[in-house]
Amino acid sequence: MSLYTKNNTKKVRIQEDREKHPRAILRNLRIAPRKMRILANMVRGKKVEDAISLLTFTPKYGARVLIKLIKSALYNAENREGNAMSSEDLVIKTIFVDQGPTMKWRRPRARGRAFRINKKTSHVTVIVSDSAE
């Protein structure tokens, strides 16, 4: 029997990446995770410079937010104690979007009814590493 179960291996691998590589985390972003995952899939595995230039010309609100987050991870890598990394060699190793807390609203409707509106939030994590790895 292996040390990790099938469902737990991804979580353990991501936790190991967080400890080894520089990262940036954005919590409680007021964009639905479904919309942010489209952008995250576009830049996953690309060089940091290529990802920023691709997102610059993407006409979605989440692209601007993701550019700031990638730049934050880039600056974290450059200012890291011990082994500082150069910006030309960095690649987006891992990027994922989790669902954050949902804000629930009531919308008045006809004949005294009320419909619920769910305002979803996202937690976005970007992990960068050297392209040599």
Buried (B, 14 or more C-beta within 10 A) or exposed (E): EEEEEEEEEEEEEEEEBBEEBBBBEBEEBEBBBEBBBEBBEBBBEBBBEEBBEBBEEBEBEBBEBBBEBBBBBBEBBEEEEEEEBEBEBBBBBBBBBEEBEEEEEEEEEEEEEEEEEEEBBBBBBBBBBBEEE
